[in-house]
Amino acid sequence: MYGILWDIEFSPPDISDLQIEEVVNVLESGWITTGLRTKAFEQKIAEFIGVNKAVCLNSATSAMELTLHILGIGPGDEVITTAYTFTASASVIHMAGAKIVLVDVAEDSYEMDYEKLADAITVNTKAIIAVDIAGKMCDYDAIYKVVESKRDLFTPNNEVQRLFNRIIVIADAAHAFGAERKKIKCGKAADFTCFSFHAVKNVTTGEGGAVVWRNDLGLDDDEIYREFMLNSLHGQTKDAFARISENSWEYDIKYLTRKCNMTDILAAIGLIQLNRYDGLMERRREIIRMYDEALCHLGIKVIEHYGDDFTSSGHLYLARIPGIDEAERNEIIWKMDEAGIATNVHYKPLPMFTAYKNLGFNIKDYQNAFDMYKNEITLPLHTLLSDDDVKYITKKIIEIIYKLKQ
């Protein structure tokens, strides 16, 4: 048994003895908040991606919200994202005071409809938050092509926006750490890229996130890094570690802002996870191959994780069952639960939730997103699965679907 409720859990973290030992080392060190290990984790992330700087925070949500804030996006501005995503992709826009603009996905696709994206851009559009769902990167070439076609509508509000002089592209890459498309690693395609290290992610720190930005934008890396640091820790010019290491308590408060820093306890987990990354990814690839071989020939539509010019991070295994509706999909989930297998749905489109309905969104305006959702089931995909587990999962879902369609 992996857990209390299911024989096969949906996505438990793969925590080795090395991570436990490193956390103990941090606890015994006497320094458990933001310190040397967090800075080391930032450096390792930047090196892994191939950028100059990385900022570690307490979540990808904080990373996106801070990015919008540092870009000067707020009331009167519009930010576009997809209707087919987790709420964080859009809620950060609302928290920044800007207007959420949702775009439907393309037909039979988890990616935003790029023609509809172009139609959604107005003189108030300041950013696009693209979502790398399941670990597969969006077509950023298509997104930048749309941005360039609308450059004449863009009016910058501040010096950072003036440097871009166009709509800024932000990647919600919560699922996609380590992914590549057209030989460009996730973190170097969008202007800013935000990662999650939540418990279910391929690289986990329990809770946590990070933001990186491209090296070729003309940004002052040190200044952008300082802005993220200030805005993630009450606007303080010195964090606790700096005050002690510099033997000076004196600091200033530059802004009245939030607190969303990462701690050394979390960074310690992440450092070991990064060291294990290649092995963890290889196991995910093996599991995906087993699923594909068992399911694809049956007409089940699965997300394509690997192709000639892209490699996913293999975060989620999204499967769509042709010819069924929402109620039948839910029945399959219940039957899988009875078989001891935890499954999930990614995602219920945002216009179906109360908070978004209250903002005026209606799922009838996002038919493609609904069609993707109504028959989607996400199967367990994690590195604690054995080959026998995968065989059992595929055996049960095939049996359940066959009985449903009799």
N, C-alpha and C positions, 0 to 999 in steps of 0.2 A: 504494500500500500504506500503510495506517495503522500497521501493526505487524509483528511478526516472524511470529506464528503464524496470523493471520487477515487476509484482505483487509478485512473489516469487524469492527472490535473491538467489544466489548460496551459499554464506557462509559469512553473515555479522557477526561481532563480537557481543557477548553477554556481554554488558557492563551494570552493575547495578549502582544504585545510590551510593552504597558503594565505587565503584571504582572512580566515579566522585568526591566524597567527599575526598577521599584519595589523589587524584591528586591535588585538591585545597589546601589541607593541605601542600603538598610538595611545591607548588608554594608560599604559604604564609610563609613557613619556611625560605625562603631566600637561601636555598641550593637545587639546582635542577639538578646538575650533579652527578657523581658517589660519593656516600656517604653511610651513615648508612643504608638506605633502600636497596640499592643494596647489601650490605654485608648481610643484614638480608634475602634477597631473595635467595642469594647463600646458606646460611645455611639451609633455609627451603627446597630447592631443594635437597640438600645432605641428609637431614633427610628423605624426602619423598622416595628417591631411596634406601637409606641405604648404602651410601658411605661416605668417610671422607671429601671430598672437592668437591665443584662445583665452576665453574668460569662463571660469566655472561658477555656476550658480546652483540654486536649490531645485530648479526644474527647467524644462524647456519652455513652460508657460512664462516664467519670469524672464527667460532669455528673449522671448518674442516681445513681451511687454516693454522691457528695457530698451530693446532695439527701436521700437516705435517711438519711445520717449526721447531717446538720444537723437533720433532723426528729426525731432521736432514736430511729430505728427500728433494732432489733437483735434479739438472742436473745429468744425467747419470743413474738415478733411474727410476723404473717403478712402477706404482700403478694401480691396477685392480679395476674396478667397473662395474656395469651393464649398458647395452645399454638402458634399460627401466627405465628411471629416469628423474628427472629435471636436467637441465644443471649444477647446483651447485655441484652435486656429482662428476662431472668430471672436471669442470672448475678450481676447486681449485688445482687439480693435475697440470694442465697447469701453473697456477699462481705460483706454487712452483718450476717450472722449470723442473719437472719430465715428463715422457712420460705417456700419458693416454693409458691404455689397456682396451678395452671394451669386455665384455663377454655377450653372448646371454642369455636370460632366458630359462628355461626348457620349453618343450612343454606344452601348456595349463596351464602355471603358470606365476605369476608375479615375482617369485624368480629366482635368477641367477641359471643357470645350473651348478651344482657343479662339474660335470665331466669335463665340458669345463673350469671351473675355474682352475682345476688341470692342464689341458693342457696349460693354458695361463701363468703359473708361469715359470719364468726364473731365472738365477743367479742375474738379476738386480731388481727383484721384492722385494720391501721393505714393501709394505702395501696393504691391500685389504679394499676398502670402500664398505661395504654392505649396502643395502638400505631397510629400514623397510617400505615398501610402504603401504599407506592407513592406517597406524597405526598397521599393523600386523608384528611382529618380524620375521626376517629370521631364518633359521635353523642354529644356530651358532655351534651346535655340528658338523654338516656336514662341516661347514667352517673350524673349528679347526682341524677336521680330515684331511682335505686336506692340511692345513698348516703343520701339523706334518709329513705328508707323503713327504713333500718337504723341510723339515728342513735342509737337507744336502746341498741344493743349496744356503742357506742364508749366506751372508757375511756381518757382521755389519760394519757400517761406523763410529760409535761414541759410547760413553759410554752408552747412553740410549738404542740404538739398541743392544749393547752387552748384556745388562741386559736381554732382551727378547731372543736373539739368535734364532730368528725365524721371519717370516713375521708377522707384527703387524696388528691386526684386528680393524678397525675403523667402527663404526656404524653411518651412516647417518640416524639418528632417528628423522628427522625433523617432521615426522608425528606421532611419537610413544610414546610421553611422557605418562607414566602410563601403557603402555602395559606390558604383561607378557607372557613368554613361558616356559613350563616345570618348573613352580614355580620360575622362575628367572625373576626379574623385569628388564625392559629395562633400561640400564645404568650399569648393572652388568654382562651382557653377553659378549659384546665386550670389547677389551682392553680400548678403548676410545669411548665415545658415545657423539654425538653432537645433541642437540635439537634446534628446532625453536619455537619462540613465536610470529611469524608473525600474522597479523590481522586475518587470516582465521583459525589459529590453535586452538586446544582444550583448551590450556592455552595460552592466548595472553598478550603481553605487547605492542601491536601495531606493533613494530619492536623489534627484540631481539632474543637472543639465549643463549645457555649454553653448557658447556662441562664438563663431569665427567669421571672418570677413576676407574678401579677396584682396590680394596683394597689389593688383594692377589698377586700383581705383583712384590713386592719388591721395588716399587718406593718410593722415598722420597716425600711424599704428599706436604709438605711445600715448597720444592724446585720446584716441578712442578707447584704449584700454583704461586709462585713468577715469574717463567718464563712466564706463561700466562699473569700475570699482567704487567711485563716489556714489553712484546711484543705487548700488546694491547693499550699501552699509550706512544708511542714515545720512549720507552726504558728508561723512567724516573724511578729513584729509589724511588721517592715519588710522589703520585698523589696530587691534590690540597687539598683534605680533610686532608691527612696526614700532609702536610706542615702547615696547619692552626692548626690542633689539637695538633701537636707537637711544635708549636710556633717556627718553624725554616724553613726558606725559602730554605736553601741549599739542593741541590740534584745533582745527577750525571746522565749522559746519558750513559747507558751501551751499547745500540745497536742503530743503525739507522734503525728504523722500523715504523710500521703503528700505526693508532689510531682507535680502534674499541670497545671502552668501552661501557657499559650500563650506563644509567643515573638513578637517583632516581625517576624521573617522571615515567619512564617505569617500574622500579622495584615496585613502589607503586601499579600499576595496577596488576602486576603479583602476588604480595602477596595476594591481595583479590581474584584473580582468583584461586589461590591454595586453599584458604579456601572454595571456592565454588565447588571444583573439583568433589567431589563425586556426588553431585546433577547434575552437568552438564553431567557427564558420564552416569548416570542412564537414563537421558533423551535421550542421543544418543542411548543407548541400546534399549529403547522403539521404537524409530524411525526406527532403523535397523530391529527390529522384524516385524514392520508393513510392511516395504518394502519387507522383505523376504517372508512373508505370501502372499503378493499380486503378487509377480513376479516369485518366484522360480518354481512354478508348471507349468508355461507357457514355461519353457525351457530356460528362460533368465539366463545366468550364472553370478552369483554375487560373489564377494569376500567373503569368509567365515571369519567373524570377531570373532566368538566364537567357541571353540571346547573343547574337553576333556582336552587338555593340554596347551591351549593358550587362552588369552584374549586380543583382540585388543584395541587400544585407540579409535576405532570407528571414525577415522578422515574423511575418504572418502568412499562413496558408489559407488564402481566400478561395472558396469553392462555391460555384453557383449551380443549382440543380434546375435544368431546363424543365419548363412545363408545370411548375408548382407556384403556388401563391404564398402569401405571408403566413396564413394559418397552417398550411402544409409544411412550410419550412420550420415553424415553431414546433409542430408535432415531431418532426425528425429530431430536433434538438432535445425534446423531452424523452424520446426513445433512446437517444444516445446517452442521456443522463441515467436512464434506467439501466443501461449496459455498463455504467461505471465510468463513462467518458465525458469529461467536461468539454464543451464547445462554446462558441461565442458568435457574435455578429459584428462585423465591421463594414460599414457603420450604419446606424439609423440616421438618415439625412437630417441636418439641423432644422429645416423648416417643420419637422414633425414634432419638435419639442415645444413645450409651453412658452419658455422664455423667448424663443424666436418667433412663435406665433404672435406673442404680445408686441413684437417689433414690426409686425405686419407681413411676415413671410408666410407663404402658402405653398405646401408641397405640390399643388397642382401646377405650379410654375417651374417645377424641377422634375419632370417626368422621367428623364433618363436616370437621375439619381435614385428615384423610387424603384425603377425597374431593376437597377443593380442591387438594391437592398432587399427586395421582397423575397428573393430566393437564394440569398447568400448565407453560407455557414462557414465559420472559421474553425478549422481543425487544430488540435494541439500541435505546436511546433516548438520544441525546446530540446536542449542537449541532454536532458535526463531520460528522454525516451529511448527505449531499447528497440531493436529491430522487431522483436515479437510484439511490442506495444503498437508499432506502426501497422503491422500486419493485422492485429486485432481491430484497430480503429477502422482500417479500410474494409475489413470483412464485415464489421457491424454496420457501417453506413451503407454499404452496398445492399446488405440484407434488408435494412430498414427502408431504403428507397424502393427496392423491388416490391416489397409488401405493400407500400403506400400506393404504387401504381397498378397493382393488380385489380 
